[in-house]
Amino acid sequence: MGRNWIRRQASCGFVMVLATVIFSCFLIGVTGQDGQAMSSEEKSKIRDQILEMFDHAYNSYMKYAYPADELMPLSCKGRVRGLEPNRGDIDDSLGKFSLTLIDSLDTLVLLNKLDEFEEGVKKTISDVRFDNDIVVSVFETNIRVLGGLLGAHVMAGVLKQRGEKMQWYRDELLHMAKELGYRLLPAFNTTSGLPYPRVNLRYGVVGPLSRTGTESDTCTACAGTMILEFAALSRLSGDTIFEDHARKALDVLWEKRQRGSDLVGTVINIHNGDWVRRDSGVGAGIDSYYEYLMKAYILLGDKVYLERFNTHYSAIMKYISQPPLLLNVHMHNPTVHVRSWMDSLLAFFPGLQVLRGDLKPAIETHEMLYQVTKQHKFLPEAFTTEFRVHWGQHPLRPEFAESTYFLYKATGDPYYLKVGQSIVEKLNAHTRVPCGFAAVQDVRTGSHEDRMDSFFLAEMFKYLYLLFSEKSQLPIDIDDYVFTTEAHLLPVSLSKAQPPCHSNNTEPQASREDDLFLYSCPSAQTLFPNNPTFAKTIRDGYKYLTGVGRSQQTAPVNGIELPLHETGLEPLEFLKSIGISLAPFTELGSSIRGSTQDSQKGVYKLKLVAEVSQAPEQEEVTPLIVQLISPPFLGRTVLTAGPAKFGMDLTKQEHGVKGSIAKSDPYTACGPIQNAVELQGHIALALRGDCMFAVKARHLQEAGAIGVIFIDHREGTSSAETPLFQMVGDGDSTDDITVPLVFLFSKEGATLTAALQEHHNVDVLLLPKEKQLGKEKPEKLNIKFRLTKEGEFGEGEVETTTIKFVLEQSEVTTETDAEGKDAAAAASTGTCTPPQKDPELNP
């Protein structure tokens, strides 16, 4: 297997750099898999289908949404921030900079849509401006917009050099990228060097007009996913300030790792570097930090990044990876699991393991994820370790397709083409709508959400198209590029443009001689030692992990010999009384007959029958309500709410919790509460998103709120269409949270906020649904029955207080005499008066 390595002399010493992407080192064309290889015609047909799907999505955006940031595929219009209902932190991706167009540009090139690419670049240059008074996510703007501009700039340069397209191009996209980079830089003005999570594109951070800068925390991935884009910007523009800041943030995260476990937490304080959330995994909040350490080595040629990645990777495989599962643990005590569910973002990790050369756990985890998609059509946003739905949303995330592509390139196994084909078919069957593709609001119901995120075009179609394409069918040599976490393409040749070296040395790690791939490209002969079915043998152990696809076979009947004689009625009746039926062995049928001696008189066979039913998708949730009790509502407006697993248990409160409602400021309640005086003694309203429920609850409880009503930030959700769920804590103890917490979906939340806006003073009652105020409860009656023959009523007995029941003959055989079968009347005597005037009720 060919390895293409370069050694170069640098100011920091000899650094070994990967000059071509790692795929060139993998074995392609492995045979002997689950099914037959896919023909060129079949692959071409699927590739054409992917192109048509992309056209449908991209053209719908350009027709109905542009220049808005995103398409609302159900409404067939653009999503403009400030004009649509606030969705919380999801909207921080939107900056009025035509997000979907910029995020899609290099996809257009990869899919050979060069005319559309040229037109898209012209629109970007002429229409997009970054001097907007709007607060955006530093992380999302970096990976989607800055990464999109850089990827498009690189593609424009390639096409221009060929002399076919873009001859007019003069690095305009790079100039735009540099402007955007400078607008993001104020976020790094912190004591630690970790960036603020948000920045105002016009006014920066902390300033009087910025409307941001009060945050104290950021996620690990948010701070650690800057190096590829910022370093590429520095090396393409010659301005080192961007790479310097991104490198500093990575240095801080490395220094703050838990030295005993070599793990990092999920949320960190940007001022003092203390960990706020100490749960550690490879999914949401941490994921791309690990990815960027590995890829920074590939792109930039600095082995410090690889050494850090290897250190973290060893810890991950020791504590977090329990194939096929990837669990979350406590960073200080990694033998303790902090939750029983996984989130869908971890689906990227098998692809990263492929780059690392660790194929066995990659195959195992990917197969587990594939089985989950078989059960639920798509990966739910979160699912339990028993593969039940925890959060039902699926916003068209591409991570599973990404790992499928990487595994196919590593193994050449056509099995992964079949997996990719299933992704294509399910997207078309279950998410396609007239104006694009709509996210799935709940995989259990198949309901849609009016949302098509830009990453669907930036990532999903790239990976699917590459999966079914040969290198000769692509307009570029894909092995010359590294994918960012948003699948933008950056050239590995940037490793040759090295700025001054910094003192970010990693402490030497203990030698791991048994690890073959610490500093070398994975060898296919090592991965597949004369065994072309290697991948299949690993997968087979997880094929029926969730129970889907297993053939239904009748379980054998296990016979238990009981030495009971025919006259032994007492033990027979006893067994029958506890639900066990017995029959002489000869009566059970020839299919279960044994030897002749088994059928001898006096020997019985006990037939054990177990009814197998599928476990429920989620644990039973006790519905709560928010009942509006002040005028003019007076208890008539009742909103169904979900409970929390922490805080006050409303089911144990006799009369619920009553109070006036008030909106929290900030509405997400993720930072210091600005209107604590107003919230004192009130039930606070807070918007879901930006941080954990427990964080919001603590802030509001400290501000004096006596209860909290969380409102979903996803528009269009309602309790009528989406199953209730229980809010969970943040992985740490939540015993300090004592106020009641309830959750309203957005439609119910809109009713409540509209009432507050119109009437200003609204009192509500929080309580279990079964204790709803004003709800009529059936009156309990004590009724005595005595049997009597027809015509035997005593004089004066048949009054309005008497109910007559007529027992009619049915097909049910009962042990009664003939006289009893003919007719019987039951008279009841008591003190109840039925509402009907006619005392006789004939069932």
C-alpha positions in Angstrom: 0.0 0.0 0.0 1.4 3.3 -1.0 2.2 5.9 1.6 2.9 9.5 0.5 4.7 11.2 3.3 6.8 14.4 3.4 9.5 15.3 5.8 10.3 19.0 6.1 12.7 21.1 8.2 10.8 23.6 10.3 11.7 26.0 13.1 10.3 23.4 15.6 12.3 20.5 14.3 11.4 17.7 11.9 7.7 17.2 11.5 6.2 14.4 9.6 3.2 15.5 7.5 0.5 13.6 5.8 0.5 15.1 2.3 -2.4 13.1 0.9 -5.6 12.2 2.7 -5.5 9.0 4.5 -7.9 7.2 2.2 -5.0 6.5 -0.2 -3.6 4.1 2.3 -6.7 2.0 2.7 -7.6 -1.1 0.9 -10.2 -0.5 -1.8 -12.1 -3.4 -3.4 -12.4 -5.9 -0.6 -14.8 -8.7 -1.5 -16.7 -11.4 0.2 -19.2 -9.2 2.0 -22.9 -9.5 3.0 -24.2 -9.1 -0.5 -23.1 -8.9 -4.1 -21.1 -5.9 -5.3 -23.1 -3.1 -6.7 -22.8 -2.7 -10.4 -21.7 0.5 -12.1 -25.2 0.9 -13.5 -26.8 0.7 -10.1 -24.3 3.2 -8.6 -24.9 5.5 -11.5 -28.7 5.3 -11.0 -28.4 6.2 -7.3 -25.9 8.9 -8.1 -28.4 10.5 -10.5 -31.1 10.2 -7.9 -28.8 12.1 -5.4 -28.2 14.8 -7.9 -32.0 15.2 -8.5 -32.6 15.4 -4.8 -29.9 18.1 -4.4 -31.4 20.0 -7.2 -34.8 19.8 -5.5 -33.4 21.1 -2.2 -31.1 23.8 -3.6 -33.5 25.1 -6.3 -36.2 25.3 -3.7 -34.0 27.4 -1.4 -33.0 29.7 -4.3 -36.6 30.0 -5.5 -38.5 30.4 -2.2 -35.9 31.5 0.4 -32.9 33.4 -1.1 -31.5 35.7 0.2 -32.8 34.5 3.6 -30.5 32.3 5.6 -32.6 29.1 5.4 -35.6 27.6 3.7 -38.8 26.8 5.5 -39.8 23.8 3.3 -43.4 23.5 4.6 -44.2 27.2 4.4 -42.3 27.5 1.1 -40.6 30.7 2.2 -37.3 31.9 3.7 -36.5 32.0 7.4 -35.5 35.6 8.3 -34.4 36.1 11.9 -36.7 38.4 13.8 -39.6 37.8 11.5 -40.2 34.2 12.6 -40.9 33.0 16.1 -37.6 32.8 18.1 -36.3 29.2 18.4 -33.6 29.9 20.9 -30.0 28.9 20.2 -30.9 27.3 16.9 -31.4 30.8 15.5 -27.9 31.8 16.4 -26.8 30.2 13.2 -28.7 32.8 11.2 -26.9 36.1 10.6 -28.7 37.6 7.5 -25.8 36.4 5.4 -27.5 33.9 3.0 -26.3 31.0 5.1 -27.5 28.2 2.9 -26.0 29.6 -0.3 -22.6 30.0 1.2 -22.7 26.6 2.9 -23.6 25.0 -0.4 -21.0 26.5 -2.7 -18.3 23.8 -2.7 -21.0 21.1 -2.8 -22.0 22.6 -6.2 -18.4 22.0 -7.5 -18.2 18.5 -6.1 -21.5 17.6 -7.8 -20.2 19.0 -11.1 -22.6 21.9 -11.1 -20.0 24.4 -12.2 -22.4 26.9 -13.8 -24.5 27.1 -10.6 -21.3 27.5 -8.6 -20.1 30.4 -10.7 -23.6 32.1 -10.4 -23.6 31.4 -6.6 -20.3 33.0 -6.1 -21.4 36.1 -8.0 -24.5 36.3 -5.9 -22.4 35.9 -2.7 -20.0 38.7 -3.7 -22.8 41.1 -4.8 -25.4 40.4 -2.1 -23.9 39.2 1.1 -22.8 41.7 3.8 -21.4 41.0 7.3 -21.9 44.5 8.9 -25.1 43.3 10.5 -26.3 44.3 14.0 -27.1 40.7 14.9 -25.8 38.3 17.5 -24.6 35.0 16.1 -22.9 31.8 17.3 -19.1 32.0 16.9 -19.0 28.2 16.4 -21.7 28.0 13.8 -20.6 31.1 11.9 -17.1 29.7 11.8 -17.8 26.2 10.5 -20.7 27.2 8.1 -19.9 30.6 6.8 -16.2 31.1 7.2 -15.6 27.5 6.2 -18.0 27.8 3.3 -16.2 30.9 2.0 -12.8 29.3 2.3 -13.9 26.1 0.6 -15.6 28.1 -2.2 -12.4 30.2 -2.6 -10.3 27.1 -2.9 -12.6 25.6 -5.5 -12.8 28.9 -7.4 -9.0 28.9 -7.6 -8.9 25.4 -8.9 -11.4 26.1 -11.7 -9.7 29.3 -12.6 -6.3 27.6 -12.9 -7.8 25.1 -15.3 -8.9 28.0 -17.5 -12.5 26.7 -17.8 -14.4 28.8 -15.3 -14.0 31.8 -12.9 -11.5 33.7 -15.1 -12.9 36.9 -13.6 -12.3 35.8 -10.0 -9.9 38.0 -7.9 -10.0 36.3 -4.5 -13.2 38.2 -3.5 -14.4 35.3 -1.3 -11.0 35.2 0.6 -11.4 39.0 1.3 -14.9 38.3 2.6 -13.6 35.5 4.7 -10.9 37.7 6.2 -13.5 40.4 7.0 -15.7 37.8 8.7 -12.7 36.5 10.6 -12.0 39.9 12.0 -15.6 40.2 13.1 -15.3 37.0 15.0 -12.0 37.9 16.7 -13.6 40.0 19.5 -15.0 36.8 20.9 -11.5 35.8 21.9 -11.1 38.7 24.3 -11.3 36.7 27.4 -8.9 36.1 30.3 -8.4 32.5 29.4 -8.3 32.8 25.6 -11.4 30.6 25.2 -13.9 32.4 23.0 -17.3 33.8 24.0 -20.0 31.6 22.5 -21.6 34.6 20.7 -20.6 37.8 19.0 -22.4 40.7 17.5 -21.2 41.0 13.9 -21.3 44.8 14.0 -20.6 45.7 17.7 -18.5 42.7 18.9 -18.7 41.5 22.5 -19.4 43.3 25.8 -20.0 46.7 24.3 -23.2 48.7 25.1 -24.7 47.9 21.8 -23.5 44.3 21.4 -26.4 42.6 23.4 -24.0 39.8 24.2 -20.9 39.2 26.4 -22.7 38.3 29.6 -22.2 34.6 29.0 -19.6 32.9 31.2 -19.7 29.4 29.7 -19.1 27.7 26.3 -19.0 24.1 25.1 -15.8 22.3 24.5 -16.5 21.8 20.9 -17.5 25.5 20.5 -14.0 26.6 21.7 -12.1 23.7 20.1 -13.5 23.7 16.6 -11.8 26.8 15.2 -8.4 25.7 14.2 -9.0 24.3 10.7 -10.9 27.4 9.4 -8.8 30.0 11.3 -5.5 28.4 10.4 -6.6 28.0 6.8 -7.6 31.7 6.8 -4.2 32.7 8.2 -2.2 30.6 5.7 -4.3 31.7 2.7 -4.2 35.4 3.7 -0.8 35.6 5.4 -2.3 37.0 8.6 -1.3 34.8 11.5 -3.6 36.3 14.1 -6.5 33.9 13.3 -4.4 30.7 13.8 -2.8 32.2 16.9 -6.1 32.6 18.6 -7.5 29.2 17.6 -4.3 27.5 18.7 -4.4 29.3 22.1 -8.0 28.0 22.7 -6.9 24.5 22.0 -3.9 24.9 24.4 -6.3 26.0 27.2 -8.6 23.0 26.6 -5.5 20.7 26.7 -4.2 22.2 29.9 -7.7 21.9 31.5 -8.1 18.2 30.7 -8.5 15.9 33.7 -4.9 14.6 34.1 -6.0 11.3 35.7 -8.3 10.3 32.9 -7.1 12.5 30.1 -10.8 13.4 29.4 -12.4 16.8 29.0 -15.9 17.9 30.1 -18.7 19.3 28.1 -19.0 22.9 29.2 -16.2 25.2 30.5 -16.1 28.6 32.1 -14.4 31.0 29.5 -13.0 33.3 32.2 -11.4 31.0 34.7 -11.3 27.7 32.8 -13.3 25.7 35.4 -15.4 22.9 34.2 -19.1 23.6 34.4 -20.4 20.3 33.1 -18.1 17.4 33.8 -19.8 14.7 31.8 -17.5 13.4 29.0 -18.4 11.7 25.8 -17.9 12.0 22.1 -21.3 13.4 21.2 -22.9 16.9 21.5 -20.7 19.5 23.2 -17.4 17.7 22.6 -17.5 15.9 19.3 -15.6 18.1 16.9 -12.9 19.0 19.4 -11.5 15.5 19.0 -12.1 15.6 15.2 -10.2 18.9 14.8 -7.2 17.6 16.8 -6.7 14.8 14.3 -7.5 16.9 11.2 -5.3 19.8 12.4 -2.4 17.4 12.2 -3.3 16.3 8.7 -3.9 19.8 7.5 -1.2 21.7 9.3 1.6 19.2 9.8 2.1 19.9 13.5 2.5 16.6 15.3 1.5 18.2 18.7 -2.1 17.9 17.6 -1.7 14.2 16.8 -0.1 13.5 20.1 -2.9 15.2 21.9 -5.5 13.3 19.9 -3.8 10.0 20.6 -3.8 10.8 24.3 -7.5 11.6 24.3 -8.3 8.6 22.0 -6.7 6.2 24.4 -8.9 7.6 27.2 -12.0 7.4 25.0 -11.3 3.8 24.2 -10.6 3.0 27.8 -13.6 4.7 29.4 -16.2 5.8 26.9 -16.2 3.2 24.2 -18.1 0.0 25.2 -18.6 -1.4 21.7 -21.0 -1.0 20.1 -22.0 1.8 22.5 -20.3 5.2 23.2 -21.4 6.2 26.7 -21.0 9.4 28.7 -18.9 9.2 31.9 -17.8 11.6 34.6 -14.4 13.1 33.6 -13.1 12.9 37.2 -14.5 9.4 37.9 -14.7 7.8 34.4 -16.0 4.5 35.7 -19.3 6.2 36.5 -21.8 6.5 33.6 -23.8 9.8 33.9 -26.7 9.0 31.6 -28.4 6.1 29.9 -28.8 7.6 26.4 -26.7 8.6 23.5 -27.1 11.5 21.1 -27.1 11.3 17.3 -24.0 13.6 16.9 -21.8 10.8 18.0 -22.5 9.1 14.7 -19.5 11.0 13.3 -17.1 9.0 15.5 -16.8 5.8 13.4 -15.6 8.0 10.6 -13.0 9.6 12.8 -11.9 6.1 13.9 -11.4 5.2 10.3 -9.0 8.1 9.9 -7.3 6.8 13.1 -7.1 3.3 11.5 -9.1 1.7 14.3 -11.7 -0.1 12.1 -13.1 -2.8 14.4 -14.8 -0.4 16.9 -15.8 1.8 14.0 -17.5 -1.1 12.3 -19.2 -2.1 15.6 -20.6 1.3 16.4 -21.7 2.0 12.8 -23.6 -1.2 12.7 -25.3 -0.4 15.9 -26.3 3.0 14.5 -27.6 1.3 11.3 -29.7 -1.0 13.3 -31.2 2.0 15.1 -32.1 3.5 11.7 -33.7 0.3 10.7 -35.9 0.5 13.8 -36.8 4.2 13.6 -36.1 5.1 9.9 -33.7 7.8 11.0 -31.4 8.3 14.0 -33.4 10.0 16.7 -31.7 13.1 18.2 -31.2 10.9 21.3 -31.8 7.2 22.0 -31.3 5.0 25.1 -28.9 2.3 25.5 -31.8 -0.1 24.9 -32.3 1.8 21.5 -35.6 3.4 22.5 -36.3 7.0 21.5 -35.2 9.5 24.0 -35.6 12.7 21.9 -37.6 12.0 18.7 -36.4 14.8 16.4 -34.3 14.2 13.3 -33.1 17.5 11.7 -31.6 15.7 8.6 -28.3 15.3 10.3 -25.5 13.9 8.0 -23.1 12.3 10.5 -24.3 8.7 9.9 -23.9 9.2 6.1 -20.4 10.6 6.8 -19.3 7.5 8.7 -20.8 5.3 6.1 -18.7 7.0 3.4 -15.5 6.7 5.4 -16.1 3.0 6.1 -16.8 2.3 2.5 -13.6 4.1 1.4 -11.6 2.1 4.0 -13.0 -1.3 3.3 -14.5 -1.2 -0.2 -17.3 -3.3 1.2 -20.5 -3.0 -0.9 -22.5 -3.5 2.3 -21.9 0.2 2.9 -23.3 1.1 -0.5 -26.5 -0.6 0.6 -26.5 1.4 3.8 -26.1 4.6 1.7 -28.9 3.5 -0.6 -31.2 3.1 2.4 -30.4 6.6 3.5 -31.3 8.0 0.1 -34.5 6.0 -0.1 -35.7 7.1 3.4 -34.9 10.7 2.8 -37.0 10.6 -0.4 -39.8 8.6 1.1 -40.2 10.4 4.5 -38.7 13.9 4.3 -39.3 15.1 0.8 -42.0 17.8 0.5 -43.0 20.0 -2.5 -40.6 22.8 -1.4 -37.5 20.9 -0.4 -36.9 18.4 2.4 -38.3 18.8 5.9 -36.8 17.8 9.2 -38.6 15.0 11.1 -40.2 16.4 14.2 -40.6 13.0 15.8 -39.4 9.7 14.3 -42.2 7.8 16.1 -45.0 9.7 14.3 -43.2 10.8 11.1 -44.4 14.4 11.6 -42.4 17.2 9.9 -40.8 20.3 11.1 -40.7 23.5 9.0 -36.9 23.4 8.8 -34.2 22.5 6.4 -30.8 23.4 7.9 -27.9 24.5 5.7 -25.8 21.5 6.7 -28.2 19.2 4.8 -26.9 20.7 1.6 -23.3 21.3 2.8 -22.7 17.8 4.1 -25.4 15.2 3.4 -25.3 15.4 -0.4 -21.5 15.6 -0.4 -21.1 12.3 1.4 -23.8 10.5 -0.4 -22.5 11.6 -3.8 -19.0 10.7 -3.0 -20.1 7.3 -1.7 -21.5 6.3 -5.1 -18.8 8.1 -7.3 -15.4 6.9 -8.6 -12.5 9.3 -8.4 -12.5 9.7 -12.1 -16.1 11.0 -12.0 -15.2 13.9 -9.7 -14.0 17.4 -10.8 -11.2 17.4 -8.2 -8.9 14.9 -6.6 -10.7 14.4 -3.3 -7.5 12.9 -1.7 -5.9 16.3 -1.8 -8.4 17.8 0.7 -9.4 17.5 4.3 -13.1 17.7 5.3 -14.0 20.2 8.0 -16.7 19.3 10.4 -19.1 21.0 8.0 -17.6 19.0 5.1 -16.0 22.0 3.5 -12.8 21.2 1.6 -9.4 22.6 2.6 -6.3 21.5 0.7 -3.6 19.5 2.6 -1.0 21.6 0.7 -1.6 24.3 3.4 0.8 22.2 5.6 3.6 23.7 3.5 2.7 27.2 4.4 3.8 27.2 8.0 3.8 30.4 10.1 6.1 30.9 13.0 6.0 27.9 15.4 4.6 28.3 18.9 5.5 26.7 22.1 2.4 24.4 22.4 4.3 21.3 23.3 2.6 18.3 24.6 4.1 16.3 27.5 5.6 13.0 26.3 3.2 10.1 26.7 4.1 6.7 27.7 5.2 4.6 24.7 2.4 2.4 23.3 4.4 0.0 21.1 1.3 -2.1 20.5 -0.5 0.7 18.8 0.4 0.5 15.1 -1.2 3.7 14.0 0.1 6.4 16.3 2.2 8.0 13.6 1.6 6.0 10.5 -1.1 5.5 7.8 -3.2 2.4 8.5 -2.1 -0.7 6.6 -4.8 -2.6 4.9 -2.9 -5.9 5.3 -2.7 -5.3 9.1 -6.4 -4.4 9.2 -7.5 -7.3 7.0 -4.8 -10.0 7.4 -5.7 -12.3 4.5 -9.3 -12.1 5.5 -11.5 -10.2 3.1 -14.6 -10.9 5.2 -13.1 -9.1 8.2 -15.8 -6.4 8.3 -18.7 -8.8 7.9 -17.5 -11.0 10.8 -17.5 -8.0 13.0 -21.0 -6.8 11.9 -22.6 -10.2 12.2 -22.4 -10.0 16.0 -24.6 -6.8 16.0 -27.0 -7.6 13.1 -30.1 -8.1 15.3 -29.1 -5.7 18.1 -32.4 -3.9 18.2 -34.5 -7.0 17.3 -35.3 -5.7 13.8 -34.9 -8.1 11.0 -34.6 -11.3 13.1 -36.7 -14.1 11.6 -39.7 -15.0 13.6 -39.4 -18.6 14.8 -41.7 -20.5 17.0 -39.9 -21.2 20.3 -39.6 -24.8 21.2 -41.9 -26.1 23.9 -40.0 -27.1 27.0 -41.5 -30.1 28.7 -41.4 -30.6 32.4 -42.4 -34.0 33.6 -44.7 -33.9 36.7 -45.4 -37.2 38.5 -49.1 -36.5 38.8 -51.6 -39.3 38.7 -54.9 -39.0 36.8 -56.8 -38.8 40.1 -54.5 -36.1 41.4 -57.0 -33.4 41.1 -55.8 -31.3 44.0 -52.4 -30.5 42.5 -54.0 -30.0 39.1 -56.5 -27.5 40.5 -53.8 -25.7 42.4 -51.7 -25.3 39.3 -54.7 -24.1 37.3 -55.5 -21.6 40.0 -52.2 -19.9 39.4 -52.6 -19.8 35.7 -50.8 -23.0 34.6 -52.7 -25.3 32.3 -51.8 -29.0 32.0 -52.8 -31.6 29.6 -51.9 -35.2 29.1 -48.8 -35.4 26.9 -50.6 -37.3 24.2 -53.0 -34.4 23.7 -50.4 -31.7 22.9 -49.9 -32.9 19.3 -47.3 -34.8 17.4 -45.1 -31.8 17.0 -43.9 -32.0 20.5 -44.2 -35.7 21.2 -41.2 -37.4 22.6 -40.5 -41.0 23.2 -43.2 -43.6 23.8 -42.5 -43.7 27.5 -43.3 -40.0 27.7 -46.9 -40.6 26.7 -47.5 -43.1 29.4 -50.6 -42.8 31.6 -50.2 -40.5 34.5 -47.4 -38.4 33.0 -48.3 -34.8 32.1 -46.4 -32.2 30.1 -46.4 -28.6 31.4 -46.6 -26.2 28.5 -45.1 -22.9 29.3 -46.3 -20.1 27.1 -44.9 -16.6 27.3 -46.4 -13.7 25.4 -43.6 -11.5 23.9 -44.5 -7.9 23.3 -42.3 -5.1 22.2 -41.1 -2.8 25.0 -42.6 0.7 24.9 -40.7 3.3 23.1 -40.2 5.4 26.2 -41.0 5.3 29.9 -44.4 6.3 31.0 -44.7 10.0 31.6 -47.2 11.5 34.1 -48.9 14.4 32.3 -49.0 17.7 34.1 -51.1 20.8 33.3 -50.8 24.6 33.4 -54.2 25.8 34.3 -55.0 29.5 33.8 -57.2 30.5 36.8 -57.3 34.3 36.9 -60.0 36.2 35.0 -61.1 35.9 32.3 -59.9 32.3 32.1 -61.2 31.0 35.4 -59.7 27.6 34.9 -61.2 27.0 31.5 -57.8 27.2 29.7 -55.8 24.1 30.4 -52.4 23.4 28.8 -50.9 19.9 28.8 -47.3 20.0 30.1 -44.4 17.5 30.6 -42.7 16.9 33.9 -39.0 17.0 35.0 -37.0 14.2 36.7 -35.8 16.8 39.2 -37.2 19.7 41.2 -40.5 19.5 43.2 -42.6 16.4 42.5 -46.0 17.9 41.7 -47.7 14.5 42.0 -47.1 14.7 45.7 -48.6 18.2 46.1 -52.2 18.0 47.1 -53.3 21.3 45.6 -50.4 22.0 43.1 -48.5 25.2 43.0 -50.2 28.5 42.3 -48.6 31.8 41.2 -48.4 34.7 38.7 -46.3 34.2 35.6 -43.5 36.5 34.5 -41.0 36.2 31.6 -37.3 35.7 32.4 -34.7 38.1 31.1 -32.8 36.7 29.3 -35.6 34.6 28.0 -33.3 31.5 27.8 -32.3 32.0 31.5 -28.8 30.7 30.6 -27.0 33.8 32.0 -27.5 36.0 35.1 -31.1 36.9 35.5 -31.6 40.6 34.8 -35.2 41.0 36.2 -34.8 39.1 39.5 -37.0 41.7 41.3 -39.9 41.0 38.8 -39.5 37.2 39.1 -39.5 37.2 42.9 -42.4 35.1 44.1 -43.6 34.4 40.5 -43.6 31.4 38.2 -41.0 32.2 35.6 -41.3 31.6 31.8 -38.1 30.5 30.1 -37.3 29.4 26.5 -35.8 26.0 25.9 -32.3 26.1 24.3 -28.7 27.4 24.8 -28.1 25.5 28.0 -29.4 22.6 30.1 -32.7 22.7 31.9 -30.9 22.4 35.2 -28.8 25.4 34.6 -31.9 27.5 33.8 -33.7 26.2 36.8 -30.8 27.1 39.2 -30.6 30.7 37.8 -34.3 31.2 38.1 -34.6 29.6 41.6 -31.7 31.8 42.8 -33.6 34.8 41.3 -36.6 34.0 43.6 -38.9 32.2 41.2 -41.3 29.8 42.9 -41.7 27.6 39.7 -40.6 27.5 36.1 -42.5 26.9 32.9 -40.1 26.0 30.0 -41.4 26.6 26.5 -40.2 24.7 23.5 -38.1 26.8 21.0 -39.0 24.6 18.1 -42.0 26.1 16.4 -45.1 24.2 15.6 -44.7 21.5 18.3 -47.7 20.6 20.4 -48.7 18.0 23.0 -51.4 16.7 20.5 -48.7 15.6 18.0 -45.6 15.1 20.0 -45.2 12.6 22.9 -44.5 14.2 26.3 -41.0 13.6 27.7 -39.4 14.1 31.1 -36.8 16.9 31.4 -33.4 15.5 32.7 -30.7 17.2 34.7 -27.1 18.1 33.6 -25.3 15.0 34.8 -24.5 16.4 38.3 -26.7 16.3 41.4 -29.9 18.3 41.1 -30.9 18.0 44.7 -30.4 21.7 45.1 -33.3 22.4 42.7 -36.5 22.4 44.7 -39.0 24.5 42.6 -41.5 22.8 40.4 -40.6 22.6 36.7 -42.9 21.9 33.7 -42.5 21.9 30.0 -44.8 23.3 27.3 -44.6 22.6 23.6 -44.5 25.7 21.4 -48.2 25.9 20.6 -49.3 25.6 24.2 -46.5 28.1 25.1 -47.8 30.5 22.5 -51.2 30.4 24.2 -49.7 31.2 27.6 -47.4 34.0 26.4 -50.3 35.6 24.4 -52.4 35.6 27.5 -49.6 37.3 29.4 -49.1 39.9 26.7 -52.8 40.7 26.6 -53.7 40.6 30.3 -50.3 41.3 32.0 -51.3 39.6 35.2 -52.0 35.9 34.7 -52.3 33.4 37.5 -51.7 29.8 36.8 -51.9 26.5 38.7 -49.3 23.8 38.1 -50.5 20.3 39.0 -51.0 16.8 37.7 -53.6 16.4 35.0 -55.7 14.0 37.1 -56.0 16.8 39.8 -57.3 19.4 37.3 -59.3 22.1 39.1 -63.0 22.0 38.3 -62.8 18.6 36.7 -65.9 16.6 37.6 -65.1 13.4 39.4 -67.5 10.5 39.3 -69.5 10.1 42.5 -68.7 6.9 44.4 -71.7 4.8 45.2 -72.0 1.9 47.7 -74.4 -0.6 46.2 -75.5 -3.8 47.7 -76.8 -6.6 45.4 -79.0 -9.5 46.2 -80.3 -12.1 43.8 -84.0 -12.6 43.4 -86.3 -14.5 41.1 -88.5 -12.5 38.8 -91.7 -11.4 40.5 -90.3 -11.7 44.0 -90.0 -8.0 44.8 -91.6 -7.1 48.0 -94.3 -4.6 48.1 -92.9 -1.1 48.0 -89.4 -2.2 47.0 -89.5 -1.0 43.4 -88.9 2.7 43.9 -86.8 5.3 42.3 -83.9 4.1 44.4 -83.9 0.7 42.8 -81.9 -0.2 39.7 -82.9 -3.4 37.9 -80.3 -5.4 36.0 -81.3 -8.1 33.6 -78.7 -10.8 33.0 -79.1 -12.1 29.5 -77.9 -15.5 28.3 -74.5 -15.3 26.6 -72.2 -17.7 24.8 -70.0 -18.0 27.8 -70.5 -21.3 29.5 -71.0 -21.0 33.3 -71.6 -23.6 35.9 -75.2 -22.8 36.7 -78.4 -24.7 36.6 -81.0 -24.5 33.8 -83.3 -22.3 35.9 -80.5 -19.8 36.3 -79.9 -19.7 32.6 -83.4 -18.8 31.7 -83.5 -15.5 33.5 -82.4 -13.8 36.7 -83.0 -10.4 38.1 -80.7 -8.6 40.4 -82.2 -5.9 42.6 -80.0 -3.4 44.2 -80.8 -1.6 47.4 -79.1 1.6 48.3 -79.4 5.3 48.8 -78.5 6.5 45.3 -80.9 8.2 42.9 -80.1 7.6 39.3 -80.4 10.7 37.0 -83.0 9.0 34.7 -86.7 9.1 35.6 -87.1 5.5 34.4 -85.7 3.3 37.2 -85.1 0.4 34.9 -81.8 0.3 33.0 -81.5 -2.5 30.5 -77.9 -3.2 29.5 
